[in-house]
Amino acid sequence: MSKFKTTFYTIETGKIPDLKRPWRLALLADLHNKSYGPDNRLLLEEIRKNRPDGILIAGDVIISDRKKQEVHKDAAYQLLITLAAEYPIYLGNGNHEHRMREFPDSFAGEYESYTRLLQSCGIHTLVNGHFTLQIGGAPVTIYGFELDFSYYKKFTRKPFYDTYLTDVLGTPDPEHYNILIAHNPVYFPQYAKWGADLTVSGHLHGGIICIPGIGGLITPQAKLFPKYDAGYFEEQGRSLIVSRGLGSHTVSFRIFNPAELIFIDITSKMSC
């Protein structure tokens, strides 16, 4: 896997009424320590060419292997250092980062090393936290939701209890434009109900094998034909964008399912 495709989405919102131009965000997910050319040169060139105002990272930048007690990280760390010098970055954990934190005896201080790197680079690390900024004179709050590791078990789907997001993140201000970085897209209806105007996710790797006219075949939890495999979805008037991911682990092939870099243009909704 040496190539990726670039996908663009545009989302209109009435919550940011005075944007003079689109607010562009790059979305990276599931890098899994992949490097496109030396020092990720090809990926960096594509990001720079499209001039984002900020970068959302939806988890799994590294590979954590509990059986081998290894973390594959060098290419990912170098990419984060380079990007953070050029763009504001808003980062949420995926299950691979969470695994390092959940099982510290297997990873010998790796999670602490990871968080120190993020802090030293000035990356906004949103692990069940949030950050508010002003865009076009309007408040935008970006949340990062770390789903408990028990929700990633294979061959099962754990129920998502009604107050989970509120218990962890609080209640979002409905006057803000609220972006939720949630690595696993499976629970999108709950994210939308909670109040996320835009959710960005990855995790499913596009279903690994994409069957034309049907969609992705299987999830990392071994569920067939996932609903939110990749692309744009809408429920309750709220949006979800799911990345096919940039890297891989365990299953290293893709069929009709290219790796993906995404750009999201957020624009002001035109009044009638």
NURO-37515 format. One record per residue: residue in three letters; x, y, z of N, C-alpha, C in turn. Coordinates in steps of 0.001 Angstrom, whole numbers, padded with zeros to 6 digits, always signed. Atoms other than C-alpha are relative to their C-alpha. Layout:
BEGIN
ALAXYZXYZXYZ
...
This chain:
BEGIN
MET+000852-001188+000000+000000+000000+000000+000889+001239+000000
SER-000908-001131+000102+001977+002987-001262-000693+001272-000488
LYS+000738-001154+000490-000763+005349-002461-001218+000229+000876
PHE+001243-000336-000691-003700+007138-000937-000798+000934-000892
LYS+000828-000953+000733-006627+009093-002321-000345+001168+000915
THR+000400-001193-000745-007727+012575-001264-001466+000264-000251
THR+001446-000185+000085-011395+013174-000522-000371+001331+000643
PHE+000440-001305-000489-013166+016504+000011-001492-000044+000352
TYR+001394-000156-000408-016387+017233+001880-000249+001463+000349
THR+000415-001332-000408-018282+020484+002403-001220-000125+000902
ILE+001106+000021-000955-020564+021020+005395-000421+001438+000281
GLU+000544-001319-000308-022812+024051+005842-000558+000014+001418
THR+000573-000152-001329-023761+025336+009261-000494+001420+000213
GLY+000497-001310-000379-025878+028197+010523+000598+000501+001298
LYS-000582-000389-001281-023892+028248+013762+001249+000869-000150
ILE-001163-000867+000265-020925+030023+012131-000403+000903-001173
PRO+000636-000750+001086-022710+032749+010139+000914+000924-000790
ASP-000810-001059+000613-019807+035053+009265+001319-000488-000568
LEU-001224+000484+000626-017215+032862+007575+000206+000691-001343
LYS-000308-000665+001266-015568+034856+004797+000479-000995-001048
ARG-000434+001080+000882-014118+031665+003334-000171-001304+000767
PRO+000146+001261-000722-014434+027971+004161+001110-000198+001028
TRP-000955+000418-001017-012746+026800+007339+000368-001444-000316
ARG-000417+001316+000502-010739+023825+006103+000753-000783+001070
LEU-000642+000906-000938-009793+020908+008330+000449-001255-000732
ALA-000452+001303+000490-007664+017941+007340-000356-001044+001047
LEU+000323+001114-000891-008743+014604+008822+000926-001164-000300
LEU-000876+001167+000094-006180+011874+009449-000482-001030+001013
ALA+000393+001081-000908-007116+008518+010949+000763-001262-000354
ASP-000563+001334+000202-005513+005117+011405+001274+000022-000845
LEU-001289-000029+000695-002056+006061+010204+000787-001283+000263
HIS-000681+001241-000389-000657+003044+012075+001473-000017-000415
ASN-001441-000124+000221+002912+004292+011703+000415-000129-001465
LYS-000293+000080+001429+002685+004257+007906+000779+001234-000455
SER-000719-001115+000598+005093+006409+005907-000144-000068-001514
TYR+000116-000115+001451+004320+007539+002382+001219+000746-000527
GLY-001273-000572+000408+007810+008097+001086+000848+000328+001205
PRO-000896-000352-001111+010816+009148+003177-000595+001121+000840
ASP+000530-000993-000933+009633+011056+006267-001420+000433-000357
ASN+001395-000275+000387+006058+010850+004932-000111+001192-000960
ARG-000061-001155+000903+006988+013314+002204-001260+000142-000857
LEU+001161-000079+000893+004057+012438-000089-001251+000451+000745
LEU+001154-000415-000799+001479+012810+002666+000111+001465+000390
LEU-000202-001407-000368+002967+016093+003837-000213+000931-001184
GLU+000193-000832+001189+003031+017475+000296-001480+000189-000303
GLU+001432-000108+000300-000660+016700-000166-000716+000871+001034
ILE+000602-000853-001024-001585+018297+003143+000347+001459-000255
ARG-000415-001386+000221+000440+021425+002417-000650+000594-001248
LYS+000597-000487+001256-000928+021718-001108-001428+000478+000220
ASN+001409-000328-000204-004478+021876+000222-000244+000972+001150
ARG-000001-001137-000910-003675+024426+002952-001127-000042+001042
PRO+001022+000020-001054-005836+023365+005901+000263+001054+001064
ASP-000120-000918-001135-006520+025733+008781+000317-000748+001285
GLY-000287+000824-001160-006159+022874+011234-000118-001466-000374
ILE-000005+001435+000260-005861+019112+011508-000697-000725+001134
LEU+000649+000903-000939-008133+016613+013217+000631-001378-000153
ILE-000552+001351+000053-006579+013264+014117-000915-000909+000816
ALA+001032+000842-000605-009108+010526+014853+000554-001329+000499
GLY-000525+001161-000703-006812+008056+016596+000782-000992-000823
ASP-000816+001070+000555-004524+005108+015936+001102+000515-000928
VAL-001157-000438+000785-001492+007005+014721+001127-001026+000090
ILE-001064+000985-000232+000660+004161+016087-000588-001412-000061
ILE+000434+001386-000191+000496+000368+016366+000503-000455+001366
SER-000401+000585-001278+000499-001119+019857-000356-001482-000024
ASP+000157+001459+000060+000975-004883+019984+000222-000558+001408
ARG-000113+000448-001386+000223-006253+023428+000699-001352+000119
LYS-000631+001322-000075+001304-009824+022667+001514+000103-000059
LYS-001450-000173+000141+004754-008701+021572+000548+001102+000904
GLN-000372-001117-000856+004772-005754+023990+000859+001006-000770
GLU-000713-000918+000888+005854-003486+021136-000914+001146-000415
VAL+000698-001137+000585+004858-000057+019886+000772+000433-001242
HIS-000594-000465+001257+005548+000884+016258-000399+001471-000166
LYS+000334-001408-000211+005789+004649+016356+000873+001006-000733
ASP-000973-000998+000436+008817+006304+014718-000517+000899-001112
ALA+000516-000809+001114+007199+007414+011450-001143+000891+000464
ALA+001135-000783-000502+004072+008557+013281+000467+001176+000835
TYR-000477-001075-000860+005980+010575+015856+000654+001109-000821
GLN-000641-001012+000834+008047+012324+013196-001036+000813-000766
LEU+001059-000723+000704+004901+013189+011246-000694+000986+000932
LEU+000654-000889-000952+003242+014653+014354+000870+001215+000300
ILE-000917-001108-000279+006315+016764+015111+000007+001001-001165
THR-000046-000875+001178+006426+018116+011559-001299+000768-000174
LEU+001297-000662+000191+002702+018852+011298-000273+001038+001088
ALA+000292-000915-001102+002519+020482+014723+000756+001311-000129
ALA-000752-001230+000221+005142+023026+013662-000681+000905-001035
GLU+000617-000749+001089+002867+024132+010807-001495+000252+000191
TYR+001460-000088-000111-000765+023646+011898-000438-000265+001443
PRO+000602+000458-001255-002935+023522+015003-000568-001407-000191
ILE+000440+001388+000085-003700+019868+015703-000894-000313+001194
TYR+000954+000436-001012-006662+018449+017612-000077-001517-000105
LEU-000235+001439+000092-006055+014815+018462-000810-000760+001044
GLY+000672+000926-000897-008191+012056+019943+000675-001358-000060
ASN-000592+001336-000049-007067+008601+021003-000847-001008-000767
GLY+000657+001185+000516-007890+005410+019147+000239-001155+000951
ASN-000170+001155-000878-007900+001926+020579+001466-000394+000162
HIS-001416+000343-000154-004152+001509+019919+000683+000890+001030
GLU-000533-000859-001051-003278+004553+022037-000602-000384+001357
HIS+000678+000376-001242-005851+003531+024623+000591-001288+000573
ARG-000594+001256-000462-004298+000059+024777+001283+000261+000793
MET-001226-000322-000738-000978+001596+025854-000322+000491+001406
ARG+000389-000543-001299-002756+003409+028682-000699-001044+000860
GLU+000779+001005-000719-005007+000496+029629+000877-001105+000583
PHE-000862+001107-000420-002152-002028+029936+001448+000475+000148
PRO-001346-000586-000131+000904-000120+031195+001092-001039+000236
ASP-001020+001018-000248+002683-003316+032301+000522-000619-001288
SER-000415+000570+001285+002836-004398+028653+000824+000970-000830
PHE-000579-000998+000894+004216-001136+027304+001020+000932+000663
ALA-001179-000615-000645+006823+000116+029808+000139+001501-000242
GLY-000094-001452+000073+006053+003846+029920-000255+000598-001367
GLU+000201-000515+001359+005139+004159+026229-001097+001063-000046
TYR+001072-001002+000066+001914+006052+026884+000468+001330+000571
GLU-000533-001235-000579+003674+008559+029105+000936+000695-000992
SER-000887-000561+001017+006290+009050+026391-000808+000647-001119
TYR+000884-000524+001056+003533+009560+023829-000625+001327+000429
THR+000649-001233-000438+001719+012184+025894+001012+001133+000168
ARG-001037-001044-000097+004987+014040+026592+000323+000567-001370
LEU-000256-000475+001353+005630+014229+022858-001094+000950-000452
LEU+001114-000838+000421+002170+015631+022184+000039+001352+000705
GLN-000050-001246-000765+002517+018210+024936+001148+000893-000450
SER-001157-000793+000410+005963+019296+023799-000213+000655-001353
CYS+000288-000553+001331+004625+019887+020287-001144+001006+000018
GLY+001134-000911-000072+001645+021920+021500-001259-000551-000638
ILE+001190+000634+000569-000869+019427+020132-001111+000002+001043
HIS+001161+000027-000886-004341+019766+021630-000443-001454+000149
THR+000280+001406-000239-004720+016311+023154-001339-000123+000709
LEU+001374-000003-000493-008422+015685+023651-000404-001418+000378
VAL+000351+001327-000512-008753+012520+025721-001113+000211+001018
ASN+001180-000302-000808-012275+012867+027091+000060+001438+000522
GLY-000087-001416-000306-011725+016603+027017-000457+000817-001196
HIS+000444-000860+001092-012471+019604+024842+000826+001273-000051
PHE-000713-001262+000227-011062+022823+023433-000929+000897-000801
THR+000884-000943+000687-013021+025913+022381+000826+001098-000656
LEU-000645-001079+000735-011883+028399+019745-001054+000817-000719
GLN+000900-000883+000736-013437+031246+017795+000293-000105-001490
ILE-000118+000082+001451-014041+030747+014080-001079+000894-000601
GLY+000975-000921+000580-015694+033541+012099-000821+000716+001048
GLY+000691-000705-001079-016604+035206+015396-000959-000869+000783
ALA+000923+000907-000683-018509+032127+016582+000791-001071+000762
PRO-000708+001015-000779-017576+029538+019234-000104-001386-000639
VAL-000078+001384+000469-016473+026110+018021+000685-000808+001103
THR-000603+000850-001024-015807+023365+020552+000291-001366-000606
ILE-000442+001305+000499-013824+020271+019601+000186-000927+001192
TYR-000064+001001-001061-014268+017229+021829+000768-001229-000495
GLY-000617+001282+000292-012208+014062+021962-000564-001054+000934
PHE+000647+001047-000795-014018+010919+023130+000791-001288-000099
GLU-000720+001266-000050-012041+007875+024235-000971-001082+000464
LEU+000924+001090-000296-014381+004896+024062+000713-001056+000841
ASP-000619+000993-000865-013723+002361+026799+000447-001219-000794
PHE-000604+001089+000765-011557-000542+025679-000917-001205-000129
SER+000923+001140+000064-014328-003055+026410-000909+000058-001222
TYR+000849-000138+001186-016228-001678+023398+000692-000473-001272
TYR-000750+000434+001181-013528-002954+021034+000187-001522-000069
LYS-000158+001451+000014-013846-006659+021829-000604-000598-001262
LYS+000463+000659+001219-014261-008946+018829-001257-000820+000272
PHE+001185+000861+000013-017488-010784+018021-001089+000458+000967
THR+001037-000500-000901-019588-008559+020232-000215+001486-000248
ARG+000249-001437+000025-021197-005131+020378-000631+000390+001324
LYS+000453-000378-001325-021498-003718+023845-001002+001142-000088
PRO+000983-001102+000028-024589-001555+024451+000609+001307+000495
PHE-000484-001339-000334-023906+002155+024664-001056+000644+000894
TYR+001043-000461-000907-025714+003399+027760-000293+001489-000212
ASP+000549-001294+000407-027786+006580+027464+000815+001202+000461
THR-000694-001173-000547-025714+008885+029676+001510-000072-000145
TYR-001456+000221+000093-022260+007651+028653+000736+001282-000391
LEU-000712-001177+000474-021195+010724+026674-000122+001168+000975
THR+000190-001096-000954-022698+013174+029147+000832-000224+001254
ASP-000797+000311-001186-021006+011401+032048+001476+000297-000231
VAL-001424-000151+000295-017625+011599+030303+000352+001416-000444
LEU-000343-001274+000634-017762+014877+028374-000860+001176+000461
GLY+000926-001061-000350-020596+016843+029938-000990+000252-001125
THR+001024-000343+000992-023369+018505+027943+000528+001098-000915
PRO-000508-001038+000906-022328+020437+024818-000939+001202-000054
ASP+000792-001220+000139-023479+024031+024442-000659-000004-001378
PRO+000658+000050+001311-026107+024000+021677+000237+001229-000855
GLU-000324-001207+000769-025046+027510+020660+001351-000116-000685
HIS-001305+000212+000622-021560+026243+019782-000137-000959-001179
TYR-000138+001053+000999-020628+024331+016664+000898-001055+000627
ASN-000679+001038-000773-019606+021056+018294+000514-001110-000910
ILE-000661+001060+000766-017115+018687+016657+000454-001075+000983
LEU-000384+001126-000851-016595+015243+018181+000977-000899-000743
ILE-000954+000985+000502-013472+013196+017478-000281-001299+000758
ALA+000372+001276-000619-014690+009643+018150+000526-001105-000898
HIS-000697+000948+000870-012449+006900+016814-000936-001037-000618
ASN+000900+001057+000464-015201+004279+016516-001337+000602-000433
PRO+001223-000644+000489-018132+005401+014306-001279-000781+000274
VAL+001154+000896-000122-020451+002533+015244-001133+000643+000800
TYR+001012-000567-000886-022250+004612+017867-000423+001405-000440
PHE+000355-001319+000521-022994+007583+015613-001373+000483+000461
PRO+001286-000525-000480-026708+007767+016578+000079+000592+001404
GLN-000165-000535-001356-025670+008285+020195+000819+001284-000011
TYR-000783-001235+000110-023057+010876+019211-000893+001159-000470
ALA+000887-001028+000532-025676+012796+017212-001016+000437+001054
LYS+000987-000313-001044-028253+012593+020005+000629+000844+001098
TRP-000705-000765-001032-025662+013924+022470+000155+001456-000392
GLY-000114-001387+000444-025202+017036+020335+001193+000313-000869
ALA-001131-000236+000907-022225+016571+018022-000533+000431-001365
ASP+000410-000455+001340-022869+018685+014919+000769-000747-001079
LEU-000844+000768+000913-019984+016898+013197+000809-000983+000818
THR-000851+001027-000589-018406+013612+014247+000988-000468-001058
VAL-001006+000560+000907-015154+012427+012661+000554-001273+000632
SER-000367+001325-000484-014092+008798+012942+000902-000705-000999
GLY-000780+000889+000857-011977+006022+011481-000276-001427+000418
HIS+000038+001308-000646-011269+002600+012986-000375-001174-000910
LEU+000508+001146+000753-013129+000435+010451+000798-000286-001260
HIS-000874+000211+001158-010508+000799+007689-000799-000230-001275
GLY+000837+000116+001195-013305+001113+005146-000609-001365-000199
GLY+000502+001361+000154-014361-002464+005814+000995-000946-000646
ILE-001135+000770+000541-010995-003719+004440-000218-000364-001476
ILE+000373+000330+001384-012650-005145+001303-001288+000736-000306
CYS+001191-000737+000394-015119-002844-000422-000659-000727-001172
ILE+000754+000678+001049-017771-004649-002470-000812+001052-000742
PRO+000704-001048+000741-019007-002309-005238-001517-000149+000111
GLY+001452-000004-000127-022625-001336-004696-000502-000448+001354
ILE+000406+000477-001325-022648-002784-001181+000739+000752+001099
GLY-000799-000700-000995-019780-001260+000810+001005-000905+000650
GLY-001040+000733-000693-017247-002483+003329-000470-001355+000487
LEU+000353+001380-000322-017119-006167+004184-000014-000293+001490
ILE-000134+000481-001377-015940-006517+007795+000715+001029+000860
THR-000609-000926-000946-014947-004528+010883+001093-000701+000802
PRO-000979+000633-000882-012046-005091+013283-000634-000859+001088
GLN+000716+000826-000966-014683-006537+015642-000690-001193-000666
ALA+000506+001140+000769-015532-009111+012917-001503+000078-000249
LYS+001398-000181+000385-018967-007639+012171-000056+000222-001502
LEU+000106-000100+001445-020016-008029+008541-000834+001207-000411
PHE+000732-001072+000666-021203-005164+006328-000367+001155+000948
PRO+000266-001106-000929-020824-002225+008748-000736+001146-000685
LYS+000786-001109+000548-023272+000626+008249+000861+001229-000250
TYR-000804-001222+000087-020719+003389+008862+001424-000359-000399
ASP-001312+000508+000409-017827+001900+006894+000951+001106-000423
ALA-000828-001108+000491-016525+005048+005195-000915+001007-000681
GLY+000752-001007+000730-017779+008339+003804-000800+000910+000907
TYR+000832-000997-000683-020463+010818+004797-001352-000607+000364
PHE+001300+000473-000483-023548+010026+006868-000691+001135+000741
GLU+000755-001038-000688-026305+012140+008357-001164-000624+000753
GLU+001138+000421-000817-028765+011490+011165-000368+001138+000932
GLN+000491-001022-000921-030930+013848+013216+000541+001382-000358
GLY-000530-001275+000457-029591+016715+011098+001451+000226+000340
ARG-001404-000111-000387-026037+015989+012233+000845-000907-000890
SER-000864+000615+001009-023049+014780+010232+001055-000903+000617
LEU-001111+000886-000329-020542+011940+010433+000857-000172-001239
ILE-000951+000297+001068-017412+011608+008288+000939-001078+000513
VAL-000828+001137-000399-015597+008282+008476+001118-000178-001020
SER-001165+000203+000856-012090+007934+007076+000254-001487-000225
ARG-000447+001363+000284-010938+004747+005362+001347-000295+000652
GLY-001277+000175-000669-007678+005320+007199+001172+000085-000957
LEU-001211-000153+000797-004139+005814+006011+000942-001195+000091
GLY-000884+001145-000175-002423+002695+007328-000785-001261+000283
SER+000647+001273-000305-003144-000840+008402+000823-000722+001061
HIS-000719+000896-000898-002199-003507+010901-000720-001341-000045
THR+000530+001372-000009-002762-007267+011175-000416-000427-001401
VAL+000418+000245+001389-004672-007340+007854+000568+001133-000837
SER-000758-001066+000658-002364-005435+005533-000456+000295-001428
PHE+000445-000250+001375-004316-005551+002267-001331+000752-000001
ARG+001276-000670+000260-007192-003474+000879-000428-000381-001409
ILE+000528+000308+001321-009440-004337-002050-001113+000992-000316
PHE+000945-001065+000386-011347-001541-003866-000216+000974+001160
ASN+000147-000745-001244-010673+000418-000695+001300+000740+000295
PRO-001290-000665-000152-007781+002879-001005+000131+000735+001330
ALA-000274-000857-001150-006151+004581+001943-000444+001425-000325
GLU+000708-001251+000249-007558+008056+002416+000452+001133+000918
LEU-000175-001274-000689-006704+011622+003406-001229+000844-000304
ILE+001257-000739+000167-009765+013838+003950+000201+001477+000336
PHE+000109-001418-000318-010348+017578+003844-001476+000356+000136
ILE+001373-000409-000296-013517+019098+005317-000065+001511-000032
ASP+000226-001438+000073-014632+022594+004323-001305+000320+000721
ILE+001193-000419-000735-017033+024104+006830-000333+001435-000431
THR+000422-001280+000560-019018+026998+005390-001256+000510+000711
SER+001218-000604-000563-021737+029390+006524-001186-000328-000883
LYS+001233+000294+000733-025233+028365+005543-000598+001300-000488
MET+000578-001207+000604-026718+030889+003156-001456+000124+000400
SER+001391-000220-000355-029976+032435+004369-000821+000248-001264
CYS+000882-000157+001163-032954+032470+001985-000456+001430-000147
